[in-house]
């Protein structure tokens, strides 16, 4: 592994951020400082913490940042449910983006286990 950019989970989460920004562009304008902002911040936090953890000394620090990424992912899953309930997302949009989040969740969970095992 040369850099964090070679991590598939980082690449997937970067693509997820782009999807989130595109989806939330259609949210009501009055949500720009509410749900839209919160969802965007949560999505950006996922790859950002993977990258920041990679640059830290030792696996303990790395795991801490990977767990922050996972927490941000759970936060965004909740926010997506809220967005769907408020009808800001169609069922198809919700199913697609939520499915993408679940894929990242599985990948990140697996990666966390690998880092724990090498300790």
N, C-alpha and C positions, 0 to 999 in steps of 0.2 A: 504494500500500500504506500504509494509515493506521497499523496496528499489527501486531504479530506475530500477533494473533488472527485477522487476515484471511487468514493463510497457510493454505491448505488442508492442507498437510502437518502443520502444528501441530494443526489441528482433528482430523485423522485419528489422529494420535498420541495426542491426549487421549482419544479414544474407545477406542483400543487399550489404554490404561492401565486404563480401566474394565473392559474385557473380561478383562484379565489378572487384576485383583483378583477378579472373579467366578469365573473358572476356578480360581484357586489357593485359593479358599475351601474347595474340596473335597479339597485335598491332605492327606496324613496329618499329624496334629497334630505328630508328631515332626520334621516338616520346617519348622515355623514359623520357626525361626532358621537354617535351611539354605536349601534350594532355593526355598522359598516367598518368603522374604525377599529372596533374591538376584534372583529373577525380577521381583518388584515394584519393587525399587530400579532395576533396569535399565530397566524400562518407564517409570518416572517420569523417568528421566534424559533420555529422548528429547525430549519436549516442553519440559522444563525448560531444556535446553541450547539449543534453538531460540530460546526466549524470552530467555535470558541473552545469547546472541550478538547478538540483535537490538538489545539495549540497549547494546552496546559501540561504541566509536569505530572506524569504518572496516571495510572488507570483509575485511581480513586477520584481524582478531579474530573477525568473524562466521563466516568460514570455519573457523576453529579450533574454534568451538563447534558448528558444523554437523557437522564431522568427529567430534567427541566423540559427538554424537547418533547418527551412523552406527555408531560403534564399539559403543555401547550396544545398538543394534539387532542387530548381529552377535552380541553377547554373549547377548542374549535368544533368538536363534534357536538357539544352541547349547544353552541351558538348556531350551528347549522340546523339543529332540531328546532330551535326557537324561530329561526328564519323561515323554515318550512311551515311551522304552525301559524306564523303571521302571514303566510302566503306570499313571501318575498321570493320564494323559490318554487318552481313547479315540481311535481313528483319526479319527473325524469331528471331534472337538474339535481334535486336532492339525492336521488339514488346514485347518480354518477359521482358526485363530489363526495358523498358519504362513503361510497365504496372505495374511492381513491384514498380517503383518510384511513379506512380500515386496512388497506394494503400497506400503507406506510406504518401503521401501528404494528402489524405483524413483522415487518422488516426491522423496525426499530427495536422491538422486543427481542427478536432473534439476535440482533447485533449487541444489545445490552448483555444478553446471556453469554455471547462469545467473549466480550471484554471481561466479564466477571470470571469466566473459566480460565482466562490466561493469567489471572492475578496470582 
